[in-house]
Amino acid sequence: MKAAIQGYEGCFHEIVARSYFGQGVETVPCATFREVASQVASGKCEYGVMAIENSIAGSIIANYSILQNSSLQVAGEAYLRIEQNLMALPGTKLDEIREVHSHPMAFLQCIDFLDSHRWKLVETEDTALSARRIAEKNLEGIAGIAGRLAAQLFGLEIIAPAINTIQHNYTRFMILKRHDHYIDPQADKASLYFKTSHTHGSLFQVLKQMEDSMINMTKLQSYPIPEEPWHYLFHVDMEFECLDDYIRTLDKLQNTAHEVHVYGVYKKGVNTGI
């Protein structure tokens, strides 16, 4: 089985792929999220792993557009606690470090720790790739910030674990596949988008359809329609106890909204640590 991931070997997307599919999965690194979608849509990979939101930074809006335009199906979801670690060549001491290399987002997540040291920060395109370069080029006095898998894969030593400022930092990932209309009988979550008319109360009328149902709306996210300025699509995640509740609610939405598109009906994921 092949799974396309955004990022490089040892990145957080690979951690999720190994956890979700098993250690035997073959991951295909992609430079961008669009490339992940393309790998799946073309059939080169059976699945794709794509981050969709973070518990601190919020939604990755651009990835909702990828979902909308790729005709892919959401087959599942996974949550990962993001733990950043300072790593270097084995035997390196903290006071021997001159520079730290990593992705800008990793620096932001570890700002309190980094502010307590006088290191030069060098921004790179990927956390795991930074770790790989340190190992391959035998860079003494240079540390990287990345996940534990990167240290394991490239033989680096973690000299300061869990340096991210906020420890309860989770990212939600969607598992993508080519559309096949299959619905897992055990499914208890759905992701979809709808469009409303640009008139007073139109959004309220759509959301009201879920008021008396057994549906729990866990997310409502608006994002713009590029070709229609100041008009929006609304992404909804909903949880339910049985498929009949979901189907009844979907029928109501389709009768009220102008456009409804279901990305996928799947088994909801749970928060797990690294």
Contacts in CASP RR format, 6 or more apart in sequence:
PFRMAT RR
TARGET T0000
AUTHOR 0000-0000-0000
METHOD contacts of the structure
MODEL  1
MKAAIQGYEGCFHEIVARSYFGQGVETVPCATFREVASQVASGKCEYGVM
AIENSIAGSIIANYSILQNSSLQVAGEAYLRIEQNLMALPGTKLDEIREV
HSHPMAFLQCIDFLDSHRWKLVETEDTALSARRIAEKNLEGIAGIAGRLA
AQLFGLEIIAPAINTIQHNYTRFMILKRHDHYIDPQADKASLYFKTSHTH
GSLFQVLKQMEDSMINMTKLQSYPIPEEPWHYLFHVDMEFECLDDYIRTL
DKLQNTAHEVHVYGVYKKGVNTGI
1 21 0 8 1.000
1 24 0 8 1.000
1 25 0 8 1.000
1 26 0 8 1.000
1 46 0 8 1.000
1 47 0 8 1.000
2 25 0 8 1.000
2 26 0 8 1.000
2 27 0 8 1.000
2 28 0 8 1.000
2 44 0 8 1.000
2 45 0 8 1.000
2 46 0 8 1.000
2 47 0 8 1.000
3 17 0 8 1.000
3 21 0 8 1.000
3 25 0 8 1.000
3 26 0 8 1.000
3 27 0 8 1.000
3 28 0 8 1.000
3 45 0 8 1.000
3 46 0 8 1.000
3 47 0 8 1.000
3 48 0 8 1.000
3 49 0 8 1.000
4 27 0 8 1.000
4 28 0 8 1.000
4 30 0 8 1.000
4 35 0 8 1.000
4 36 0 8 1.000
4 39 0 8 1.000
4 40 0 8 1.000
4 44 0 8 1.000
4 45 0 8 1.000
4 47 0 8 1.000
4 48 0 8 1.000
4 49 0 8 1.000
5 11 0 8 1.000
5 13 0 8 1.000
5 14 0 8 1.000
5 16 0 8 1.000
5 17 0 8 1.000
5 27 0 8 1.000
5 28 0 8 1.000
5 29 0 8 1.000
5 30 0 8 1.000
5 36 0 8 1.000
5 48 0 8 1.000
5 49 0 8 1.000
6 13 0 8 1.000
6 30 0 8 1.000
6 31 0 8 1.000
6 32 0 8 1.000
6 33 0 8 1.000
6 35 0 8 1.000
6 36 0 8 1.000
6 49 0 8 1.000
6 50 0 8 1.000
6 51 0 8 1.000
7 13 0 8 1.000
7 14 0 8 1.000
7 29 0 8 1.000
7 30 0 8 1.000
7 31 0 8 1.000
7 126 0 8 1.000
7 128 0 8 1.000
7 129 0 8 1.000
8 29 0 8 1.000
8 126 0 8 1.000
8 128 0 8 1.000
8 129 0 8 1.000
8 132 0 8 1.000
9 27 0 8 1.000
9 29 0 8 1.000
9 128 0 8 1.000
9 132 0 8 1.000
9 153 0 8 1.000
10 128 0 8 1.000
10 131 0 8 1.000
10 132 0 8 1.000
10 146 0 8 1.000
10 147 0 8 1.000
10 149 0 8 1.000
10 150 0 8 1.000
10 153 0 8 1.000
11 29 0 8 1.000
11 126 0 8 1.000
11 127 0 8 1.000
11 128 0 8 1.000
11 129 0 8 1.000
11 146 0 8 1.000
11 149 0 8 1.000
11 150 0 8 1.000
12 51 0 8 1.000
12 80 0 8 1.000
12 82 0 8 1.000
12 127 0 8 1.000
12 147 0 8 1.000
12 171 0 8 1.000
13 27 0 8 1.000
13 49 0 8 1.000
13 50 0 8 1.000
13 51 0 8 1.000
13 173 0 8 1.000
14 27 0 8 1.000
14 29 0 8 1.000
14 128 0 8 1.000
14 149 0 8 1.000
15 80 0 8 1.000
15 147 0 8 1.000
15 149 0 8 1.000
15 274 0 8 1.000
16 49 0 8 1.000
16 78 0 8 1.000
16 80 0 8 1.000
16 173 0 8 1.000
17 25 0 8 1.000
17 27 0 8 1.000
17 48 0 8 1.000
17 49 0 8 1.000
18 24 0 8 1.000
18 25 0 8 1.000
18 27 0 8 1.000
18 149 0 8 1.000
19 78 0 8 1.000
19 80 0 8 1.000
19 272 0 8 1.000
20 49 0 8 1.000
20 78 0 8 1.000
20 175 0 8 1.000
21 47 0 8 1.000
28 39 0 8 1.000
28 44 0 8 1.000
28 45 0 8 1.000
30 36 0 8 1.000
30 39 0 8 1.000
33 50 0 8 1.000
33 51 0 8 1.000
33 60 0 8 1.000
33 62 0 8 1.000
33 63 0 8 1.000
33 66 0 8 1.000
34 66 0 8 1.000
36 48 0 8 1.000
36 49 0 8 1.000
36 50 0 8 1.000
36 176 0 8 1.000
37 48 0 8 1.000
37 50 0 8 1.000
37 66 0 8 1.000
37 70 0 8 1.000
37 72 0 8 1.000
37 176 0 8 1.000
38 70 0 8 1.000
39 45 0 8 1.000
39 48 0 8 1.000
40 46 0 8 1.000
40 47 0 8 1.000
40 48 0 8 1.000
40 70 0 8 1.000
40 72 0 8 1.000
40 176 0 8 1.000
40 177 0 8 1.000
40 178 0 8 1.000
41 70 0 8 1.000
41 71 0 8 1.000
41 72 0 8 1.000
41 178 0 8 1.000
43 178 0 8 1.000
46 177 0 8 1.000
47 75 0 8 1.000
47 175 0 8 1.000
47 176 0 8 1.000
47 177 0 8 1.000
48 175 0 8 1.000
48 176 0 8 1.000
48 177 0 8 1.000
49 78 0 8 1.000
49 173 0 8 1.000
49 174 0 8 1.000
49 175 0 8 1.000
49 176 0 8 1.000
50 63 0 8 1.000
50 66 0 8 1.000
50 173 0 8 1.000
50 174 0 8 1.000
50 176 0 8 1.000
51 60 0 8 1.000
51 63 0 8 1.000
51 171 0 8 1.000
51 172 0 8 1.000
51 173 0 8 1.000
52 59 0 8 1.000
52 60 0 8 1.000
52 63 0 8 1.000
52 64 0 8 1.000
52 172 0 8 1.000
52 173 0 8 1.000
52 174 0 8 1.000
53 59 0 8 1.000
53 60 0 8 1.000
53 171 0 8 1.000
53 172 0 8 1.000
53 219 0 8 1.000
54 60 0 8 1.000
54 82 0 8 1.000
54 169 0 8 1.000
54 170 0 8 1.000
54 171 0 8 1.000
54 172 0 8 1.000
55 168 0 8 1.000
55 169 0 8 1.000
55 170 0 8 1.000
55 171 0 8 1.000
55 172 0 8 1.000
56 166 0 8 1.000
56 169 0 8 1.000
57 105 0 8 1.000
59 221 0 8 1.000
61 221 0 8 1.000
61 223 0 8 1.000
64 193 0 8 1.000
64 221 0 8 1.000
64 223 0 8 1.000
64 233 0 8 1.000
64 235 0 8 1.000
65 223 0 8 1.000
67 74 0 8 1.000
67 174 0 8 1.000
67 263 0 8 1.000
68 193 0 8 1.000
68 233 0 8 1.000
68 261 0 8 1.000
70 176 0 8 1.000
71 179 0 8 1.000
72 176 0 8 1.000
72 177 0 8 1.000
72 178 0 8 1.000
72 179 0 8 1.000
72 263 0 8 1.000
73 176 0 8 1.000
73 177 0 8 1.000
73 178 0 8 1.000
73 179 0 8 1.000
73 180 0 8 1.000
73 263 0 8 1.000
73 264 0 8 1.000
74 174 0 8 1.000
74 175 0 8 1.000
74 176 0 8 1.000
74 191 0 8 1.000
74 263 0 8 1.000
74 264 0 8 1.000
74 266 0 8 1.000
75 175 0 8 1.000
75 176 0 8 1.000
75 177 0 8 1.000
75 264 0 8 1.000
75 266 0 8 1.000
76 174 0 8 1.000
76 175 0 8 1.000
76 266 0 8 1.000
76 267 0 8 1.000
76 269 0 8 1.000
77 172 0 8 1.000
77 173 0 8 1.000
77 174 0 8 1.000
77 175 0 8 1.000
77 189 0 8 1.000
77 266 0 8 1.000
77 268 0 8 1.000
77 269 0 8 1.000
78 172 0 8 1.000
78 173 0 8 1.000
78 175 0 8 1.000
78 269 0 8 1.000
79 170 0 8 1.000
79 171 0 8 1.000
79 172 0 8 1.000
79 173 0 8 1.000
79 269 0 8 1.000
79 270 0 8 1.000
79 271 0 8 1.000
79 272 0 8 1.000
80 170 0 8 1.000
80 171 0 8 1.000
80 173 0 8 1.000
80 272 0 8 1.000
80 273 0 8 1.000
80 274 0 8 1.000
81 168 0 8 1.000
81 169 0 8 1.000
81 170 0 8 1.000
81 271 0 8 1.000
81 272 0 8 1.000
81 273 0 8 1.000
81 274 0 8 1.000
82 109 0 8 1.000
82 164 0 8 1.000
82 169 0 8 1.000
82 170 0 8 1.000
82 171 0 8 1.000
83 147 0 8 1.000
83 148 0 8 1.000
83 161 0 8 1.000
83 162 0 8 1.000
83 164 0 8 1.000
83 167 0 8 1.000
83 273 0 8 1.000
83 274 0 8 1.000
84 102 0 8 1.000
84 106 0 8 1.000
84 109 0 8 1.000
84 110 0 8 1.000
84 127 0 8 1.000
84 145 0 8 1.000
84 146 0 8 1.000
84 147 0 8 1.000
84 162 0 8 1.000
84 163 0 8 1.000
84 164 0 8 1.000
85 145 0 8 1.000
85 146 0 8 1.000
85 147 0 8 1.000
85 148 0 8 1.000
85 151 0 8 1.000
85 158 0 8 1.000
85 160 0 8 1.000
85 161 0 8 1.000
85 162 0 8 1.000
85 163 0 8 1.000
86 100 0 8 1.000
86 113 0 8 1.000
86 143 0 8 1.000
86 144 0 8 1.000
86 145 0 8 1.000
86 158 0 8 1.000
86 159 0 8 1.000
86 160 0 8 1.000
86 161 0 8 1.000
86 163 0 8 1.000
87 131 0 8 1.000
87 134 0 8 1.000
87 143 0 8 1.000
87 144 0 8 1.000
87 145 0 8 1.000
87 146 0 8 1.000
87 150 0 8 1.000
87 151 0 8 1.000
87 156 0 8 1.000
87 157 0 8 1.000
87 158 0 8 1.000
87 159 0 8 1.000
88 97 0 8 1.000
88 134 0 8 1.000
88 141 0 8 1.000
88 142 0 8 1.000
88 143 0 8 1.000
88 144 0 8 1.000
88 156 0 8 1.000
88 157 0 8 1.000
88 159 0 8 1.000
89 134 0 8 1.000
89 135 0 8 1.000
89 138 0 8 1.000
89 139 0 8 1.000
89 140 0 8 1.000
89 141 0 8 1.000
89 156 0 8 1.000
89 157 0 8 1.000
90 155 0 8 1.000
90 156 0 8 1.000
90 157 0 8 1.000
91 157 0 8 1.000
92 140 0 8 1.000
92 141 0 8 1.000
92 143 0 8 1.000
92 157 0 8 1.000
92 159 0 8 1.000
93 159 0 8 1.000
94 159 0 8 1.000
94 160 0 8 1.000
96 140 0 8 1.000
96 141 0 8 1.000
97 117 0 8 1.000
97 119 0 8 1.000
97 141 0 8 1.000
97 142 0 8 1.000
97 143 0 8 1.000
98 119 0 8 1.000
98 120 0 8 1.000
98 141 0 8 1.000
98 142 0 8 1.000
99 119 0 8 1.000
99 120 0 8 1.000
99 121 0 8 1.000
99 122 0 8 1.000
99 141 0 8 1.000
99 142 0 8 1.000
99 143 0 8 1.000
100 107 0 8 1.000
100 114 0 8 1.000
100 119 0 8 1.000
100 120 0 8 1.000
100 121 0 8 1.000
100 122 0 8 1.000
100 142 0 8 1.000
100 143 0 8 1.000
100 144 0 8 1.000
100 145 0 8 1.000
101 122 0 8 1.000
101 124 0 8 1.000
101 130 0 8 1.000
101 133 0 8 1.000
101 134 0 8 1.000
101 142 0 8 1.000
101 143 0 8 1.000
101 144 0 8 1.000
101 145 0 8 1.000
102 121 0 8 1.000
102 123 0 8 1.000
102 124 0 8 1.000
102 127 0 8 1.000
102 130 0 8 1.000
102 144 0 8 1.000
102 145 0 8 1.000
102 146 0 8 1.000
103 123 0 8 1.000
103 124 0 8 1.000
103 125 0 8 1.000
103 126 0 8 1.000
103 127 0 8 1.000
103 130 0 8 1.000
103 145 0 8 1.000
104 123 0 8 1.000
106 127 0 8 1.000
106 145 0 8 1.000
106 146 0 8 1.000
107 114 0 8 1.000
107 121 0 8 1.000
107 123 0 8 1.000
107 145 0 8 1.000
109 164 0 8 1.000
109 165 0 8 1.000
109 166 0 8 1.000
109 169 0 8 1.000
110 145 0 8 1.000
110 163 0 8 1.000
110 164 0 8 1.000
110 165 0 8 1.000
111 165 0 8 1.000
112 165 0 8 1.000
113 160 0 8 1.000
113 163 0 8 1.000
113 164 0 8 1.000
113 165 0 8 1.000
114 121 0 8 1.000
114 163 0 8 1.000
119 143 0 8 1.000
124 130 0 8 1.000
124 133 0 8 1.000
127 144 0 8 1.000
127 145 0 8 1.000
127 146 0 8 1.000
127 147 0 8 1.000
127 150 0 8 1.000
128 146 0 8 1.000
128 147 0 8 1.000
128 149 0 8 1.000
128 150 0 8 1.000
128 153 0 8 1.000
130 144 0 8 1.000
130 145 0 8 1.000
130 146 0 8 1.000
131 144 0 8 1.000
131 146 0 8 1.000
131 147 0 8 1.000
131 150 0 8 1.000
131 151 0 8 1.000
131 154 0 8 1.000
131 156 0 8 1.000
132 150 0 8 1.000
132 153 0 8 1.000
132 154 0 8 1.000
133 139 0 8 1.000
134 142 0 8 1.000
134 143 0 8 1.000
134 144 0 8 1.000
134 154 0 8 1.000
134 156 0 8 1.000
135 154 0 8 1.000
135 155 0 8 1.000
135 156 0 8 1.000
136 154 0 8 1.000
143 159 0 8 1.000
144 156 0 8 1.000
145 163 0 8 1.000
147 274 0 8 1.000
148 158 0 8 1.000
148 274 0 8 1.000
150 156 0 8 1.000
151 157 0 8 1.000
151 158 0 8 1.000
170 271 0 8 1.000
174 191 0 8 1.000
175 266 0 8 1.000
183 243 0 8 1.000
183 265 0 8 1.000
184 265 0 8 1.000
184 266 0 8 1.000
184 267 0 8 1.000
185 243 0 8 1.000
186 267 0 8 1.000
187 243 0 8 1.000
187 265 0 8 1.000
187 266 0 8 1.000
187 267 0 8 1.000
188 239 0 8 1.000
188 240 0 8 1.000
188 241 0 8 1.000
188 267 0 8 1.000
188 268 0 8 1.000
189 218 0 8 1.000
189 237 0 8 1.000
189 238 0 8 1.000
189 239 0 8 1.000
189 240 0 8 1.000
189 265 0 8 1.000
189 266 0 8 1.000
189 267 0 8 1.000
189 268 0 8 1.000
189 269 0 8 1.000
190 237 0 8 1.000
190 238 0 8 1.000
190 240 0 8 1.000
190 246 0 8 1.000
190 250 0 8 1.000
190 262 0 8 1.000
190 263 0 8 1.000
190 264 0 8 1.000
190 265 0 8 1.000
190 266 0 8 1.000
191 235 0 8 1.000
191 236 0 8 1.000
191 237 0 8 1.000
191 262 0 8 1.000
191 263 0 8 1.000
191 264 0 8 1.000
191 266 0 8 1.000
192 235 0 8 1.000
192 236 0 8 1.000
192 238 0 8 1.000
192 250 0 8 1.000
192 253 0 8 1.000
192 260 0 8 1.000
192 261 0 8 1.000
192 262 0 8 1.000
192 263 0 8 1.000
192 264 0 8 1.000
193 233 0 8 1.000
193 234 0 8 1.000
193 235 0 8 1.000
193 236 0 8 1.000
193 260 0 8 1.000
193 261 0 8 1.000
193 263 0 8 1.000
194 206 0 8 1.000
194 233 0 8 1.000
194 234 0 8 1.000
194 236 0 8 1.000
194 253 0 8 1.000
194 257 0 8 1.000
194 258 0 8 1.000
194 259 0 8 1.000
194 260 0 8 1.000
194 261 0 8 1.000
195 225 0 8 1.000
195 231 0 8 1.000
195 232 0 8 1.000
195 233 0 8 1.000
195 234 0 8 1.000
195 257 0 8 1.000
195 258 0 8 1.000
195 259 0 8 1.000
195 260 0 8 1.000
196 202 0 8 1.000
196 203 0 8 1.000
196 205 0 8 1.000
196 206 0 8 1.000
196 234 0 8 1.000
196 257 0 8 1.000
196 258 0 8 1.000
197 258 0 8 1.000
198 230 0 8 1.000
198 231 0 8 1.000
203 234 0 8 1.000
205 256 0 8 1.000
206 234 0 8 1.000
206 253 0 8 1.000
206 256 0 8 1.000
206 257 0 8 1.000
207 217 0 8 1.000
207 220 0 8 1.000
209 249 0 8 1.000
209 252 0 8 1.000
209 253 0 8 1.000
209 256 0 8 1.000
210 217 0 8 1.000
210 238 0 8 1.000
210 249 0 8 1.000
210 252 0 8 1.000
210 253 0 8 1.000
213 245 0 8 1.000
213 248 0 8 1.000
213 249 0 8 1.000
213 252 0 8 1.000
214 240 0 8 1.000
214 241 0 8 1.000
214 242 0 8 1.000
214 245 0 8 1.000
215 238 0 8 1.000
215 239 0 8 1.000
215 240 0 8 1.000
215 245 0 8 1.000
215 246 0 8 1.000
215 249 0 8 1.000
216 238 0 8 1.000
216 239 0 8 1.000
216 240 0 8 1.000
217 236 0 8 1.000
217 237 0 8 1.000
217 238 0 8 1.000
218 237 0 8 1.000
218 238 0 8 1.000
218 239 0 8 1.000
219 235 0 8 1.000
219 236 0 8 1.000
219 237 0 8 1.000
220 234 0 8 1.000
220 235 0 8 1.000
220 236 0 8 1.000
221 234 0 8 1.000
221 235 0 8 1.000
221 236 0 8 1.000
222 232 0 8 1.000
222 233 0 8 1.000
222 234 0 8 1.000
222 235 0 8 1.000
223 232 0 8 1.000
223 233 0 8 1.000
223 235 0 8 1.000
224 230 0 8 1.000
224 231 0 8 1.000
224 232 0 8 1.000
224 233 0 8 1.000
225 231 0 8 1.000
225 232 0 8 1.000
225 233 0 8 1.000
238 246 0 8 1.000
238 249 0 8 1.000
239 268 0 8 1.000
240 246 0 8 1.000
240 249 0 8 1.000
243 265 0 8 1.000
246 265 0 8 1.000
250 260 0 8 1.000
250 262 0 8 1.000
253 260 0 8 1.000
254 260 0 8 1.000
END
